[in-house]
């Protein structure tokens, strides 16, 4: 479980890094919106890292953020399905469903 959350965190932080690099090589139309998107991606990635740390140490504090983040990811995948982006939506939905199910079923002792 902790490995899945760390993988998700690495993915979200990588997306923030990509957006940062992309913004340096282009001229965004809404730079403040892009800056906030990057900030929220970094905060989300750090939150997923903290949730993974909680699961790795057998604590309960990682459960709610893990479930919330993956339910958001599931909603994003639904929009991707509606846009016919199957190649993006399918892996995102699978990872979100698996992680949500594990987060709800694994109870630390």
RAVENRA-V113716 format. One record per pair of residues at least 4 apart in sequence whose ideal C-beta (glycine too) atoms are under 8 Angstrom apart, sorted by the first residue. I is the first residue (numbers start at 1). J is the second residue. If there is no record, write none. Layout:
i->I j->J
i->I j->J
//
This chain:
i->1 j->5
i->1 j->52
i->1 j->55
i->1 j->66
i->1 j->99
i->1 j->102
i->1 j->103
i->1 j->106
i->2 j->6
i->2 j->52
i->2 j->53
i->2 j->55
i->2 j->56
i->3 j->7
i->3 j->52
i->4 j->8
i->4 j->52
i->4 j->95
i->4 j->98
i->4 j->99
i->4 j->102
i->5 j->9
i->5 j->48
i->5 j->49
i->5 j->51
i->5 j->52
i->5 j->55
i->5 j->62
i->5 j->66
i->5 j->99
i->6 j->10
i->6 j->48
i->6 j->49
i->6 j->52
i->7 j->11
i->7 j->95
i->8 j->12
i->8 j->48
i->8 j->69
i->8 j->70
i->8 j->73
i->8 j->95
i->8 j->99
i->9 j->13
i->9 j->45
i->9 j->46
i->9 j->47
i->9 j->48
i->9 j->49
i->9 j->52
i->10 j->14
i->10 j->45
i->11 j->15
i->12 j->16
i->12 j->41
i->12 j->44
i->12 j->45
i->12 j->48
i->13 j->17
i->13 j->41
i->13 j->42
i->13 j->45
i->13 j->46
i->14 j->18
i->15 j->19
i->15 j->41
i->16 j->20
i->16 j->38
i->16 j->41
i->16 j->42
i->16 j->45
i->17 j->21
i->18 j->22
i->19 j->23
i->19 j->34
i->19 j->37
i->19 j->38
i->19 j->41
i->20 j->24
i->20 j->38
i->21 j->25
i->22 j->26
i->23 j->28
i->23 j->31
i->23 j->34
i->23 j->38
i->28 j->33
i->28 j->34
i->30 j->34
i->31 j->35
i->32 j->36
i->33 j->37
i->34 j->38
i->35 j->39
i->36 j->40
i->37 j->41
i->38 j->42
i->39 j->43
i->40 j->44
i->41 j->45
i->42 j->46
i->43 j->47
i->44 j->48
i->44 j->69
i->45 j->49
i->46 j->50
i->47 j->51
i->47 j->65
i->47 j->69
i->48 j->52
i->48 j->65
i->48 j->66
i->48 j->69
i->49 j->53
i->50 j->54
i->50 j->61
i->50 j->62
i->50 j->65
i->51 j->55
i->51 j->61
i->51 j->62
i->51 j->63
i->51 j->65
i->51 j->66
i->51 j->69
i->52 j->56
i->52 j->62
i->52 j->66
i->53 j->57
i->53 j->62
i->54 j->59
i->54 j->60
i->54 j->61
i->54 j->62
i->54 j->63
i->55 j->59
i->55 j->62
i->55 j->63
i->55 j->66
i->55 j->103
i->55 j->106
i->55 j->108
i->58 j->108
i->58 j->109
i->59 j->108
i->60 j->108
i->61 j->65
i->62 j->66
i->62 j->103
i->63 j->67
i->63 j->103
i->63 j->104
i->64 j->68
i->65 j->69
i->66 j->70
i->66 j->99
i->66 j->100
i->66 j->103
i->67 j->71
i->67 j->100
i->67 j->103
i->67 j->104
i->68 j->72
i->69 j->73
i->70 j->74
i->70 j->95
i->70 j->96
i->70 j->97
i->70 j->99
i->70 j->100
i->70 j->103
i->71 j->75
i->71 j->96
i->71 j->100
i->72 j->76
i->73 j->77
i->73 j->92
i->73 j->95
i->73 j->96
i->74 j->78
i->74 j->92
i->74 j->93
i->74 j->96
i->74 j->97
i->74 j->100
i->75 j->79
i->76 j->80
i->76 j->92
i->77 j->81
i->77 j->88
i->77 j->89
i->77 j->90
i->77 j->92
i->77 j->93
i->77 j->96
i->78 j->82
i->78 j->89
i->78 j->93
i->79 j->83
i->80 j->85
i->80 j->86
i->80 j->88
i->80 j->89
i->80 j->92
i->81 j->85
i->81 j->86
i->81 j->89
i->81 j->93
i->85 j->89
i->86 j->90
i->87 j->91
i->88 j->92
i->89 j->93
i->90 j->94
i->91 j->95
i->92 j->96
i->93 j->97
i->94 j->98
i->95 j->99
i->96 j->100
i->97 j->101
i->98 j->102
i->99 j->103
i->100 j->104
i->101 j->105
i->102 j->106
//
